[in-house]
Amino acid sequence: MVAASNTVETAWPVRKVNESIKGWIDRLGMLWVEGQLTQINVKSTWRFSYLTLRDPEEEKSLQLTCPTSLIRSLPTPLKDGDRVVVLGKPSFYTGRGSLSLAVEEIRHVGIGELLARIEALRNQLSREGLFDPARKKPLPYLPTRVGLITGRGSHAERDVIEVARNRWPGVEFEVVNTAVQGPKAVPEIVKAISLLDDHPNVDVIIIARGGGSVEDLLPFSEESLQRAVAAAHTPIVSAIGHEPDSPVLDNVADVRAATPTDAAKRVVPDAAQELALLAEGRQRMSSALYGWVHRERQQLEQIRSRPALADPLRPITQGREEVERARTSLRRDINYVLNTESSRVSGLRAQVSALGPAATLARGYSVVQVLPRDRTDPEVVTSIDQAPPGSQLRIRVGDGSITAASIATTPAK
């Protein structure tokens, strides 16, 4: 209906807009609203006091108008950061176009109720797997730069930086100071996490705060902070309070440190200890190397003491002696064979000589040959028919030959 009656030609004046908004808000009636108090302006001379109620997880706030007498009647004085529930009626002031809540009742949220809410959130996040060790990111051995989220000038900041630099003098920090309690803490810490998570040189983030009451540590159990920590890509160390303190952040963070000092020890290695480990490692390597050299030297001495290496030429000398003995034996055998065969040949030669024609001629025999007239080769005379009278004969004797002629032939009787 508003769209139908409101056009460019029929634009509403500001007063009508404010009056319409006031009408809508007046119809809301009485509301219970929970949040954290901040900017409490109370003076005894004022009829009304003015407070701001912030959402503990987001930067949203609502102005409160409260009778000063109501604040005075509270059993516990109000202070910044108190978690309260108020009953009031929304009011819209058309003159300046502002919204406030006219408070008629204020109640502090009890510690028991806060703790119950924290445990409920802890159980919820556990069921979602945000506490699962498998999703925890390991810390770097030696970070390039450490991101530190803590209160400005706090003991936690001083402890973390001093302890870290005593352990490793070259460590560098990227410090982001935020509120660590009260309604501004969660939005500022979430923003700081985003800033450091995007920093190219920050390898680990420490969220540190000293001890405090349950109410002081409430920001570190707010859901939006846990979601931001779980979504970060950089490992985050929770160092909130002291050992007994256990905000939900301890469960969601990648590493839980008992104190800020403990966080510094977990994030940065101890240079003196590392040097001692290096010296010990060097000593072990040196001992191992000397031991190895000693064992190898002993093995070499054992090998060198063996006959083959004690006198490397001995096998050659032995081989040479064996070759000489074999050569002598072979020469002896060959000479024996030669002498034997020479004697045999001499015997055979003597036998041949004894049976040959020269030896026969030497004993007084002769060989008679007839010289044919046709000048063919002479023939040995073995018959008187070969040498008729007048035949020319050659008579071979031991020391030459005699030419003769056949005078007569006489047959054998």
ChimeraX attribute file (.defattr): number of C-alpha atoms within 10 A of each C-alpha:
attribute: neighborCount
match mode: 1-to-1
recipient: residues
	/A:1	5
	/A:2	6
	/A:3	6
	/A:4	7
	/A:5	10
	/A:6	11
	/A:7	10
	/A:8	6
	/A:9	7
	/A:10	9
	/A:11	11
	/A:12	13
	/A:13	8
	/A:14	12
	/A:15	12
	/A:16	12
	/A:17	14
	/A:18	19
	/A:19	16
	/A:20	13
	/A:21	17
	/A:22	19
	/A:23	13
	/A:24	11
	/A:25	15
	/A:26	14
	/A:27	10
	/A:28	11
	/A:29	10
	/A:30	15
	/A:31	13
	/A:32	12
	/A:33	16
	/A:34	19
	/A:35	22
	/A:36	23
	/A:37	26
	/A:38	22
	/A:39	14
	/A:40	15
	/A:41	12
	/A:42	18
	/A:43	11
	/A:44	10
	/A:45	8
	/A:46	12
	/A:47	11
	/A:48	19
	/A:49	19
	/A:50	20
	/A:51	20
	/A:52	20
	/A:53	27
	/A:54	23
	/A:55	20
	/A:56	25
	/A:57	20
	/A:58	15
	/A:59	13
	/A:60	12
	/A:61	16
	/A:62	16
	/A:63	19
	/A:64	24
	/A:65	19
	/A:66	22
	/A:67	18
	/A:68	18
	/A:69	13
	/A:70	14
	/A:71	17
	/A:72	13
	/A:73	9
	/A:74	13
	/A:75	9
	/A:76	10
	/A:77	9
	/A:78	18
	/A:79	13
	/A:80	16
	/A:81	23
	/A:82	19
	/A:83	26
	/A:84	17
	/A:85	18
	/A:86	21
	/A:87	17
	/A:88	21
	/A:89	21
	/A:90	22
	/A:91	20
	/A:92	20
	/A:93	13
	/A:94	17
	/A:95	10
	/A:96	8
	/A:97	14
	/A:98	12
	/A:99	17
	/A:100	18
	/A:101	24
	/A:102	20
	/A:103	20
	/A:104	14
	/A:105	15
	/A:106	19
	/A:107	14
	/A:108	16
	/A:109	16
	/A:110	12
	/A:111	12
	/A:112	9
	/A:113	10
	/A:114	16
	/A:115	16
	/A:116	12
	/A:117	14
	/A:118	18
	/A:119	15
	/A:120	12
	/A:121	17
	/A:122	22
	/A:123	14
	/A:124	12
	/A:125	19
	/A:126	14
	/A:127	11
	/A:128	10
	/A:129	13
	/A:130	21
	/A:131	21
	/A:132	14
	/A:133	12
	/A:134	8
	/A:135	13
	/A:136	16
	/A:137	15
	/A:138	12
	/A:139	19
	/A:140	12
	/A:141	11
	/A:142	14
	/A:143	18
	/A:144	16
	/A:145	18
	/A:146	24
	/A:147	27
	/A:148	26
	/A:149	26
	/A:150	28
	/A:151	21
	/A:152	15
	/A:153	9
	/A:154	14
	/A:155	15
	/A:156	25
	/A:157	23
	/A:158	15
	/A:159	19
	/A:160	24
	/A:161	21
	/A:162	15
	/A:163	19
	/A:164	26
	/A:165	18
	/A:166	16
	/A:167	19
	/A:168	18
	/A:169	13
	/A:170	12
	/A:171	17
	/A:172	17
	/A:173	18
	/A:174	15
	/A:175	19
	/A:176	19
	/A:177	17
	/A:178	19
	/A:179	18
	/A:180	26
	/A:181	19
	/A:182	22
	/A:183	28
	/A:184	21
	/A:185	23
	/A:186	28
	/A:187	20
	/A:188	21
	/A:189	24
	/A:190	20
	/A:191	15
	/A:192	22
	/A:193	25
	/A:194	17
	/A:195	12
	/A:196	23
	/A:197	22
	/A:198	13
	/A:199	14
	/A:200	9
	/A:201	15
	/A:202	20
	/A:203	22
	/A:204	24
	/A:205	28
	/A:206	28
	/A:207	27
	/A:208	27
	/A:209	25
	/A:210	19
	/A:211	18
	/A:212	14
	/A:213	9
	/A:214	14
	/A:215	17
	/A:216	15
	/A:217	23
	/A:218	24
	/A:219	27
	/A:220	24
	/A:221	24
	/A:222	19
	/A:223	18
	/A:224	17
	/A:225	24
	/A:226	23
	/A:227	15
	/A:228	15
	/A:229	24
	/A:230	20
	/A:231	13
	/A:232	16
	/A:233	13
	/A:234	23
	/A:235	21
	/A:236	29
	/A:237	27
	/A:238	28
	/A:239	32
	/A:240	29
	/A:241	22
	/A:242	15
	/A:243	11
	/A:244	8
	/A:245	17
	/A:246	19
	/A:247	23
	/A:248	25
	/A:249	28
	/A:250	22
	/A:251	20
	/A:252	29
	/A:253	26
	/A:254	23
	/A:255	23
	/A:256	20
	/A:257	24
	/A:258	18
	/A:259	23
	/A:260	30
	/A:261	20
	/A:262	16
	/A:263	24
	/A:264	24
	/A:265	18
	/A:266	17
	/A:267	23
	/A:268	22
	/A:269	17
	/A:270	18
	/A:271	15
	/A:272	12
	/A:273	11
	/A:274	13
	/A:275	11
	/A:276	12
	/A:277	12
	/A:278	12
	/A:279	12
	/A:280	12
	/A:281	12
	/A:282	12
	/A:283	12
	/A:284	12
	/A:285	12
	/A:286	12
	/A:287	12
	/A:288	12
	/A:289	12
	/A:290	12
	/A:291	12
	/A:292	12
	/A:293	12
	/A:294	12
	/A:295	12
	/A:296	12
	/A:297	12
	/A:298	12
	/A:299	12
	/A:300	11
	/A:301	11
	/A:302	11
	/A:303	13
	/A:304	14
	/A:305	12
	/A:306	11
	/A:307	11
	/A:308	12
	/A:309	12
	/A:310	11
	/A:311	12
	/A:312	12
	/A:313	11
	/A:314	13
	/A:315	12
	/A:316	11
	/A:317	11
	/A:318	11
	/A:319	12
	/A:320	12
	/A:321	12
	/A:322	12
	/A:323	12
	/A:324	12
	/A:325	12
	/A:326	12
	/A:327	12
	/A:328	12
	/A:329	12
	/A:330	12
	/A:331	12
	/A:332	12
	/A:333	12
	/A:334	12
	/A:335	12
	/A:336	12
	/A:337	12
	/A:338	12
	/A:339	12
	/A:340	12
	/A:341	12
	/A:342	12
	/A:343	12
	/A:344	12
	/A:345	12
	/A:346	12
	/A:347	12
	/A:348	12
	/A:349	12
	/A:350	12
	/A:351	11
	/A:352	12
	/A:353	13
	/A:354	12
	/A:355	11
	/A:356	11
	/A:357	16
	/A:358	16
	/A:359	14
	/A:360	16
	/A:361	16
	/A:362	12
	/A:363	11
	/A:364	9
	/A:365	13
	/A:366	18
	/A:367	16
	/A:368	20
	/A:369	20
	/A:370	23
	/A:371	21
	/A:372	15
	/A:373	9
	/A:374	6
	/A:375	7
	/A:376	8
	/A:377	10
	/A:378	14
	/A:379	14
	/A:380	15
	/A:381	17
	/A:382	12
	/A:383	10
	/A:384	14
	/A:385	10
	/A:386	15
	/A:387	22
	/A:388	15
	/A:389	13
	/A:390	11
	/A:391	16
	/A:392	17
	/A:393	21
	/A:394	20
	/A:395	16
	/A:396	17
	/A:397	19
	/A:398	16
	/A:399	8
	/A:400	9
	/A:401	13
	/A:402	10
	/A:403	13
	/A:404	14
	/A:405	15
	/A:406	14
	/A:407	11
	/A:408	11
	/A:409	12
	/A:410	6
	/A:411	7
	/A:412	5
	/A:413	3
